[in-house]
Amino acid sequence: MAVIPSRGKDGAFRFSDTPSFRPNLSPKEIFQSGSFGGTYFRPIYSSVVGKRLKDAWKEFPDEWFEGLDIQKQVASPLYDVQVNLYRARTGLSLEEWEGKGWITSYDPYGWVQWYCRFFLGRRTPDDSRQIGRWSAIAGEKGRWKRNLIHKVVLAKEEFDDARVSPVIRQLLQHWAYRLTEDHYDDYAKQVRAGKRTSFIPMPMATIQEEVERKMESEKRKKDEQRTERLERRKRLR
């Protein structure tokens, strides 16, 4: 039976089987807001499934794309930054994601395709990895959510002032998250009390790559520690 999310008063979605995963934008809201330069579901050649793909958006409810020009705002072959809500370009290309091994055959278009399907109730063995990626960027301690909050504090502007870090705001929108006043207030208090936030002096196109690299490093460290514990147990027998 499909797990349909509910939406709390805070605007976040709640999935009964993954309570820590709380995005606050639906797939419909991601596309209706203006994302990916209008190119997300463009025709592609997927190296992970070894074939050309097109019209992938047709799998999803028509209402998600109601009023949109599909050829300009959803499946355009050419990136148009003016389509984006914050008029900012962010993220890696599909080819770069594939080259790093972060795209799987479950969802050859990437994270948002996974999210669209997850939102409608599909579940796969890849879910925990995809939720982990979201958490690292936009979750409770998400690196880029915290970066945005810190920048707003430094700028002494309102939490939703689009002039402050439009690139990070666009990135977060692509990950089904928009900064809320409550989330801002919670972390802004820590920032004002001296909490330090890591800022990365690198092009925005490599931000997500750095997040993925950190996650891989942490996983590798945990695997090594687990192996070491098992070896110790064997020696004690």
C-alpha positions as CSV (number, residue, x, y, z in Angstrom):
1,M,0.0,0.0,0.0
2,A,1.3,3.4,-1.0
3,V,2.5,5.7,1.9
4,I,0.9,9.1,1.2
5,P,2.5,12.0,3.0
6,S,0.6,14.4,5.3
7,R,1.5,18.0,5.7
8,G,1.9,19.6,9.0
9,K,1.0,23.2,10.1
10,D,4.7,24.0,9.6
11,G,4.4,23.2,5.9
12,A,6.7,20.2,6.1
13,F,5.6,16.8,4.6
14,R,5.6,13.8,6.9
15,F,6.1,10.2,5.7
16,S,5.0,7.7,8.3
17,D,7.8,5.2,7.3
18,T,10.6,7.9,7.2
19,P,9.8,10.4,10.0
20,S,13.2,12.2,9.7
21,F,12.6,13.1,6.1
22,R,10.6,16.4,6.1
23,P,10.9,18.4,2.9
24,N,8.5,21.4,2.7
25,L,8.0,21.6,-1.1
26,S,6.0,19.1,-3.0
27,P,7.2,17.9,-6.5
28,K,4.4,20.2,-7.9
29,E,5.8,23.2,-6.0
30,I,9.3,22.5,-7.2
31,F,8.3,22.7,-10.8
32,Q,5.6,25.4,-10.5
33,S,8.1,27.7,-8.6
34,G,10.6,27.6,-11.5
35,S,13.5,25.1,-11.3
36,F,16.4,23.6,-13.2
37,G,16.2,26.2,-15.9
38,G,13.2,24.3,-17.3
39,T,15.3,21.3,-18.3
40,Y,14.8,18.6,-15.7
41,F,12.8,16.2,-17.7
42,R,14.4,17.0,-21.1
43,P,15.2,14.1,-23.4
44,I,18.5,12.4,-22.3
45,Y,20.8,9.5,-23.0
46,S,21.2,7.7,-19.7
47,S,24.5,5.9,-19.4
48,V,23.2,4.1,-16.3
49,V,20.3,2.3,-18.2
50,G,22.0,2.5,-21.6
51,K,19.2,4.1,-23.6
52,R,17.6,7.3,-24.5
53,L,14.8,8.6,-22.4
54,K,12.1,11.2,-23.1
55,D,8.7,12.3,-21.8
56,A,9.5,11.1,-18.3
57,W,7.3,13.8,-16.9
58,K,4.2,12.1,-18.3
59,E,4.6,9.5,-15.5
60,F,3.4,12.0,-13.0
61,P,0.0,13.7,-12.3
62,D,-1.0,16.3,-14.9
63,E,-1.8,18.8,-12.1
64,W,1.9,19.0,-11.2
65,F,2.6,20.7,-14.5
66,E,-0.7,22.6,-14.9
67,G,-0.3,25.9,-16.6
68,L,3.4,25.3,-17.4
69,D,4.9,25.4,-20.9
70,I,6.4,21.9,-20.9
71,Q,8.8,22.6,-23.7
72,K,10.2,25.7,-21.9
73,Q,9.7,25.0,-18.1
74,V,9.9,21.2,-17.7
75,A,11.5,19.4,-20.7
76,S,13.5,22.1,-22.5
77,P,16.8,21.0,-24.0
78,L,18.3,24.4,-23.3
79,Y,18.8,25.8,-19.8
80,D,17.1,29.2,-19.3
81,V,18.1,30.8,-16.0
82,Q,15.0,33.1,-16.3
83,V,12.8,30.1,-15.6
84,N,14.3,29.8,-12.2
85,L,12.5,31.5,-9.3
86,Y,15.7,33.1,-8.1
87,R,17.2,33.7,-11.5
88,A,20.3,31.8,-10.4
89,R,22.0,28.7,-12.0
90,T,23.1,26.0,-9.6
91,G,24.0,22.3,-9.6
92,L,26.0,19.8,-11.6
93,S,25.1,18.4,-15.0
94,L,23.5,14.9,-15.4
95,E,26.7,13.8,-17.0
96,E,28.8,14.9,-14.0
97,W,26.5,13.2,-11.6
98,E,26.7,10.0,-13.7
99,G,30.5,10.2,-13.9
100,K,30.7,10.3,-10.1
101,G,28.4,7.2,-9.8
102,W,25.7,9.0,-7.9
103,I,22.9,8.2,-10.4
104,T,21.3,4.8,-10.2
105,S,19.1,2.8,-12.6
106,Y,16.2,3.3,-10.1
107,D,16.0,7.0,-11.1
108,P,18.2,7.9,-14.1
109,Y,17.2,11.6,-14.0
110,G,18.4,11.9,-10.4
111,W,17.2,13.0,-7.0
112,V,14.0,14.9,-8.0
113,Q,12.8,12.0,-10.1
114,W,13.4,9.8,-7.0
115,Y,11.5,12.3,-4.9
116,C,8.5,12.5,-7.3
117,R,8.2,8.7,-7.1
118,F,8.8,8.5,-3.4
119,F,6.1,11.2,-2.8
120,L,3.6,9.0,-4.7
121,G,4.4,6.0,-2.6
122,R,7.1,4.0,-4.4
123,R,9.8,2.5,-2.2
124,T,13.2,1.1,-3.2
125,P,16.5,0.0,-1.6
126,D,17.9,3.3,-2.7
127,D,15.6,5.4,-0.4
128,S,17.9,5.7,2.6
129,R,20.8,7.0,0.4
130,Q,18.6,9.6,-1.3
131,I,17.1,10.7,2.1
132,G,20.7,11.0,3.4
133,R,21.6,13.2,0.6
134,W,18.7,15.5,1.3
135,S,19.5,15.5,5.0
136,A,23.1,16.6,4.3
137,I,21.8,19.6,2.3
138,A,18.5,20.7,3.7
139,G,17.7,18.6,6.8
140,E,17.8,19.7,10.4
141,K,21.5,20.1,10.3
142,G,21.7,20.6,6.5
143,R,24.9,22.3,5.5
144,W,23.4,24.5,2.9
145,K,20.4,25.4,4.9
146,R,22.7,26.5,7.7
147,N,24.9,28.4,5.3
148,L,21.9,30.4,4.0
149,I,20.7,31.2,7.6
150,H,24.2,32.4,8.5
151,K,24.4,34.6,5.4
152,V,21.0,36.1,6.2
153,V,22.2,36.9,9.8
154,L,25.3,38.5,8.5
155,A,23.4,40.6,6.0
156,K,20.9,41.7,8.7
157,E,18.0,41.0,6.3
158,E,14.7,39.1,6.6
159,F,14.8,35.3,6.4
160,D,13.0,35.3,3.0
161,D,14.9,38.2,1.4
162,A,15.7,36.7,-2.1
163,R,18.6,39.1,-2.5
164,V,20.6,37.1,0.1
165,S,22.2,34.1,-1.5
166,P,19.8,33.4,-4.5
167,V,22.1,30.6,-5.7
168,I,21.7,28.7,-2.4
169,R,18.0,29.4,-2.3
170,Q,17.7,27.9,-5.8
171,L,19.7,24.9,-4.8
172,L,17.6,24.3,-1.7
173,Q,14.4,24.6,-3.9
174,H,15.8,21.8,-6.1
175,W,16.0,19.7,-3.0
176,A,12.4,20.4,-2.0
177,Y,13.1,22.9,0.7
178,R,12.4,26.6,1.3
179,L,13.7,28.4,4.4
180,T,11.0,29.0,7.0
181,E,11.0,31.7,9.6
182,D,10.9,29.1,12.4
183,H,14.0,27.3,11.0
184,Y,15.7,30.6,10.5
185,D,15.0,31.7,14.1
186,D,16.2,28.5,15.6
187,Y,19.6,28.5,14.0
188,A,20.0,32.3,13.9
189,K,20.0,32.3,17.7
190,Q,23.0,29.9,17.6
191,V,24.8,32.0,15.0
192,R,24.3,35.2,17.1
193,A,25.6,33.3,20.1
194,G,28.8,32.5,18.3
195,K,28.0,29.3,16.4
196,R,30.4,28.9,13.5
197,T,29.2,27.8,10.1
198,S,31.4,26.3,7.5
199,F,31.6,28.3,4.3
200,I,33.2,26.8,1.3
201,P,35.1,29.1,-1.1
202,M,34.3,27.1,-4.3
203,P,32.1,27.5,-7.3
204,M,28.5,26.6,-6.6
205,A,28.6,23.9,-9.3
206,T,30.9,21.9,-7.0
207,I,28.9,22.3,-3.8
208,Q,26.8,19.2,-4.1
209,E,29.9,17.2,-5.1
210,E,31.6,18.2,-1.9
211,V,28.6,17.2,0.1
212,E,28.6,13.8,-1.6
213,R,32.3,13.3,-1.0
214,K,31.9,14.0,2.7
215,M,29.0,11.5,2.9
216,E,31.1,8.9,1.1
217,S,34.1,9.5,3.5
218,E,31.9,9.1,6.6
219,K,30.4,5.9,5.2
220,R,33.8,4.5,4.5
221,K,35.0,5.4,8.0
222,K,32.0,3.6,9.5
223,D,32.6,0.5,7.4
224,E,36.2,0.4,8.4
225,Q,35.2,0.7,12.1
226,R,32.7,-2.0,11.7
227,T,35.2,-4.3,10.1
228,E,37.7,-3.6,12.8
229,R,35.2,-4.5,15.5
230,L,34.4,-7.8,13.8
231,E,38.1,-8.6,13.5
232,R,38.6,-7.9,17.3
233,R,35.7,-10.2,18.1
234,K,37.2,-13.0,16.0
235,R,40.5,-12.7,17.8
236,L,38.8,-12.9,21.2
237,R,37.1,-16.2,20.4
